[in-house]
Amino acid sequence: MSSNVTELNNSTLNKLKSLPLEQQQQVFDFIEFLASRYQGSQSMISKPSRIMGLFEGKGKISEDFNEPLPDDFWSGQL
């Protein structure tokens, strides 16, 4: 953990401890609200890691893959 993050954590905790208990509870409630609100969006973002070589040899690219497409293709007549 970087020193900036550690300083931020310590500063946040110190400010939280200086608040009256009722305000500490409000902060905790707000944190729970944020966690529940953004939990769904985080699960959509986090994807399982990819496995290298899982589909190796399963696909084929034709020899003319990089060749220009014929004019018939662009006119819709193909």
Buried (B, 14 or more C-beta within 10 A) or exposed (E): EEEEEEEEEEEEEEEEEEEEEEEEEEEEEEEEEEEEEEEEEEEEEEEEEEEEEEEEEEEEEEEEEEEEEEEEEEEEEE
